[in-house]
């Protein structure tokens, strides 16, 4: 049977049972999960009418034809020959090696298109990449059961940290994972008007990380309201990492 | 971090921003990946070809109005593109390429193979198609005309391979395994009956 790089080109089951399968034994359609996601993002944006297909084709075609690629998506070098490849057709091997760059071009085209069309700027993307890398490198600061203290600070606008738990000790109930800090939310839910003199005080608060872990923290009513409170009662708040310190 | 981790992080960052802006939706992303990984592929095209080989009326519709004929079998165009089906005979051999990038008939063939998207194939299929056919081990007659078709965003081509000898009377289901993805791109012929691995 004809072979391409040692793999039978296509093996369709003798009987087609049930739903059609790709039936391609060259391997998975996408070699890496990121390729699948880069692909699906373009398809989803197309489905929702963000651009026409020929429009996207121009961006992709430009990347494929151009040596000017994004540094972050450096194309792979063609794989060096090894003994297993000696019998393979050199032309087809060169095709396979070059074709592996395809999704790098795809991603580069997508980034450019989103930037040009004002959907995601390059700066926005680089900032998000840095934020994700930072929060993943650091990991969660607290674990379930850790004792923490809610900071007694003037907090940025939409903080969900009531005054009455500031400075109070509590226990981490769970780590909810890293979330995007809504740094635009200090304009509240009534956006649209001029905020320049909304705030009677100056939030001289240093900028918090764009991406932070959110923890659900349990406070005993007695710790909040004093010894007279119901000892059988707790209050649970979900708080941003920057609002907490170890206790 | 390896380069692959770096690029994976770029994609995650991009997706998270687009999700927040409401420009993409997580269930839609999952659905698209599932569609292309599990439901679109050359078996769809093989069904179309096997039907054309065994049903002359369908073959006539497939050649005259390919987009609608393919939809008859339930394979809708993914990007609203029009399909063109070109028939291989002993005198004319058709081969499909996208010289610009990677345009491909997704609904019937799934995503293109890696080599189809490569510069060497895109360049050489246009300049030396007989050479490309030889690389794939495909022999065509000295007198045969080779027609190269350049796919683009609006038009996608699929080759109707020659029906192999010795297949008269075979059912559509039995014909399907003879139809390979590469034969529908035109770089190879359909398999002979003896070439199919059980």
Interface residues (C-beta under 8 A of the other chain):
Chain A: X1 X2 X4 X8 X9 X10 X11 X12 X13 X14 X15 X16 X19 X20 X21 X22 X23 X24 X26 X28 X29 X30 X32 X33 X34 X36 X37 X38 X39 X40 X41 X43 X44 X45 X46 X47 X48 X50 X53 X54 X57 X60 X61 X64 X65 X72 X73 X74 X76 X89 X91 X92 X94 X95 X96 X97 X98 X99 X100 X102 X104 X107 X110 X111 X114 X119 X120 X124 X125 X128 X129 X132 X133 X180
Chain B: X3 X4 X6 X7 X8 X9 X10 X11 X12 X13 X14 X15 X16 X17 X18 X20 X21 X23 X24 X25 X28 X29 X30 X32 X33 X36 X37 X38 X39 X40 X41 X42 X43 X44 X46 X47 X78 X79 X80 X81 X100 X101 X102 X103 X110 X111 X113 X114 X115 X116 X117 X118 X119 X120 X121 X124 X132 X135 X136 X137 X152 X153 X154 X173 X174 X176 X177 X179 X180 X181 X182 X188 X191 X195 X196 X197 X198
